[in-house]
Amino acid sequence: MPDLDALARVIWHAHCPEIISREQIEFMLSRMYSLPTLRDDPYVRNICFVRLLVGGRMGGFAAYGPTDGPATFLLHKLHLLPELHGRVLACLLPGHCEADAMELGARQLKLRVNKQNLQAITF
C-alpha cells in the first residue's frame, strides 16, 4: 500500500494545485492515503483497489465499493499519471471497475468529482 500513497502524491501534486491549495492537497493525502486508512478500506468499507501497471510500473489506480443505496457503487478514487491522460490506457481502470462492480450486483457506478476538476468531468 505504500506505493499507492507515493503515486497519489505525485498525481495530486501534478494535477490538483490548479483546483485546491497545497495545504488542502496535503490534508486530503494525509486523510485518504495514510497507511492505516489504506489498510482498513478493503475490510472496513469494503473498498476494492485496482492498479494499472504500465511497463512493469504502476501508472495509476482506482478504488470502488458499494454504497448504502441499492445496487449503487461509488468510484472512490481514479488516478493516473499525467503522461497517461488522454491515452487508451486511461479507459482501462474505470472500465474494469464498472465491469467488476456489475458482477458484484451494481447497476450504477458513481464518481464524485470536485466541480473545478474539468479534466475529470470531461473524461
N, C-alpha and C positions, 0 to 999 in steps of 0.2 A: 503493500500500500504506500510506502514512502515515495515510490515512483509516480503515483497519482498526484501527490502533493507537489512534487517538483515540477511535473508537467503543467499542472494547474497554475502554478506561479508564473511560469514562462508565458503561458497563454493569456492569463488575466493581465499581466503587466504589459503585454504587447497590444492587447485589444481594448481593455477597459478604461485607460486614462482619459479617453475622449468622452466617456459616459459617466464615470464616477471618479471621485478623488482617490488619490493613492492611499490615503488613510482608510477610506471605505473599502478599497481593494484588500488591504491588509486585514481589516476586521473580518471581511467575508471569508478570506482564505483561512484565517485562524479558526473561524467558526465552522466552516463547511469541510475543511480539509485537514483538520487535526487528526493525528493517528487514532485517538480513541473514537472519534466520530466515524472515520473510515472503517474502522474495525467493527463498530456497532451497527452501522447502517444495514448490512445484509441480514443481521439477526434480529435487531430491534424493530427496524422499519420495513423489513422485507424488500430491501432495495437490491437489484441486480446490477453489477458493474460489468461493462464490456470494454475491452481495449482494442484499439486499432493499431496493428503492427504494420509498419512500412519499412521494408528493407531490414527487418530484424530489430528495429527500434520503435518505441511507442510514438505514434503520431497523433493520437487523440484517444478520448474515452467518452463513454456515456454511462448514465445511471438511470434506472427506471424502476417503478414499482407500483403496486396497487394503491388506490386512494380509498376513502370511505364510501365513495359513490359506486353504484352498481356498474360493473364491467368497465370502469374507467381507470386507466393507468396514467401516471404522471412521468414525463421525461424530466427527471430532476436535474440532470447535467448533460451537456452535449458540448464537448470542447475539442477543437482541432488546432494543430499548429498552424500559424498564419500561412505558411507556404503550401498548405494543403487546401486552403479555402478556394472554392471555385472549381476544384477538380472532381472527377467522378468518384474518387475515394470518399469525398465528403458525404455522399449519399449512403454509404455502406452502414455507418453507425445508426442513423435513425431508422433505416430500412430493417436492420437486424432487430433493433429494439421493438419496432412495430410488429414484426412477424412473431417474435418470441412472446410479446405481450398478448397477441391474439391467441397463440397456443395456450396461454395461461388463462384465457377467458375474457380478455379485454375486447371491447367493441370500440373503444375510443382511447387515443393516446394524446395527452395534452402536454404542452410545453409553455411554461411561464417565462416571459422574456421582459427585460427592462424596456420600457416604451421608447427609450432613446437608442436602443441597440438595433438600429435599422438594418445592419448586415444580417443579424439573426432573423429578424422579422421577414426580410426579403427571402431568405433561404427557406 
